[in-house]
Amino acid sequence: MESDNYSITKNKLEKEILKRTSYMNNAKWFKFFSAIENEKITIHAAYIKFLLTDRTYAFHFGGFDKTGFGDVSELGPFTFKEIEWITIPAKHEIERWNRNEKLTSEVITQPIDQLEKILNLLGQFEYDITEDGLKIYGYK
């Protein structure tokens, strides 16, 4: 039964991919994630949107190989070709509390400029930068 669900999902994914313009492939995603890891860039917050869902998920950069991410987070394993887009907000807020009292939040500026430099050095990537952050497209 599990393989039937996998086949159904794979077929849905392939049909959805055919409807879109693809901007990424395994090699490009792998080069991007590897460059972030090699440069020791810390990303405190990122969000991912998959082709077959309407939901956005919190996302952590780690546990990838040449075709996708292993079962290293609450998202479970997934392949690069499932990624519609990834967004990295320009600022990340960490709420602080003392029991029931909300303290001043810590706001961390994320390394959007460094990430854009990596994208430009590695080749052709489809992305947008706004005051809200960086969005890298797998498909549009």
Buried (B, 14 or more C-beta within 10 A) or exposed (E): EEEEEEEEEEEEBEEBBEEEEEBBEBEBBBBBBBBBEEEEBEBBBBBBBBBEEEEBEEBBBEBBEEBBBEEEBEBEEBEBBBBBBBBBBBBBEEEEEEEEEEEEEEEBEBBBEBBBEBBEEBEEBBBEBEEEBBBBBBBE
